[in-house]
Amino acid sequence: MSIKDRAKATAKNVEGKIQETMGNVTDNPKAQSEGKAKQVEAKVRHTTEDVKDEAKKIAE
């Protein structure tokens, strides 16, 4: 996984955590769910890139 892709996924995760927390503080269910969705998106990105990395290792 490139450092750039990993940084983007990590940033998306942090953004999601902040948004979810703000939704909790303000009692805003929409912000909570959007924050959780961003965290899931970040996890999927990390997993996808991890699979790519493993495939490269196998191919070598």
C-alpha positions as CSV (number, residue, x, y, z in Angstrom):
1,M,0.0,0.0,0.0
2,S,1.4,3.3,-0.9
3,I,1.9,5.8,1.9
4,K,-0.3,8.2,0.1
5,D,-3.2,5.7,0.0
6,R,-2.7,4.7,3.6
7,A,-2.7,8.4,4.7
8,K,-5.9,9.1,2.8
9,A,-7.6,6.1,4.5
10,T,-6.3,7.1,7.9
11,A,-7.5,10.7,7.4
12,K,-11.0,9.4,6.3
13,N,-11.1,7.3,9.5
14,V,-10.2,10.2,11.7
15,E,-12.7,12.4,9.9
16,G,-15.4,9.8,10.6
17,K,-14.5,9.5,14.2
18,I,-14.7,13.2,14.7
19,Q,-18.0,13.4,12.8
20,E,-19.4,10.6,14.9
21,T,-18.3,12.2,18.1
22,M,-19.8,15.5,17.1
23,G,-23.0,13.7,16.3
24,N,-23.0,12.1,19.7
25,V,-22.3,15.5,21.5
26,T,-25.0,17.3,19.5
27,D,-27.4,14.4,19.5
28,N,-27.5,14.4,15.7
29,P,-28.1,10.8,14.4
30,K,-27.4,11.8,10.8
31,A,-23.9,13.0,11.7
32,Q,-23.3,9.9,13.8
33,S,-24.3,7.5,10.9
34,E,-22.2,9.5,8.4
35,G,-19.2,9.4,10.7
36,K,-19.6,5.6,11.1
37,A,-19.9,5.2,7.3
38,K,-16.7,7.1,6.8
39,Q,-15.0,4.8,9.3
40,V,-16.3,1.8,7.4
41,E,-15.1,3.3,4.1
42,A,-11.6,3.8,5.6
43,K,-11.5,0.2,6.9
44,V,-12.5,-1.1,3.4
45,R,-9.7,1.0,1.8
46,H,-7.2,-0.4,4.2
47,T,-8.3,-4.0,3.7
48,T,-8.3,-3.5,-0.1
49,E,-4.8,-2.2,-0.1
50,D,-3.6,-5.0,2.3
51,V,-5.0,-7.5,-0.1
52,K,-3.1,-5.8,-3.0
53,D,0.1,-5.9,-0.9
54,E,-0.3,-9.6,-0.2
55,A,-1.0,-10.3,-3.9
56,K,2.2,-8.5,-4.8
57,K,4.2,-10.6,-2.3
58,I,2.8,-13.8,-3.7
59,A,3.5,-12.7,-7.3
60,E,7.2,-12.0,-6.5
